[in-house]
Amino acid sequence: VHGADDPLVPPAAAPDLVAKITGATLDMVPGMGHDLPLALLPRLADNIAEVARRA
């Protein structure tokens, strides 16, 4: 999960990082910065559950 408006970690760096991690996927969230808004917790939980299912 990466915020498309992250001022600390450039969003352009995310695809390169994902490419280096076997099985990784990228969920780029429009309008999100470096924080994790509470409204996105269900989305984050879904992402974590998907990774656990594939493990």
Secondary structure, DSSP 8 states (H G I E B T S, - for coil): -EETT-SSS-GGGHHHHHHHSTT----EETT--SS--GGGHHHHHHHHHHHHHH-
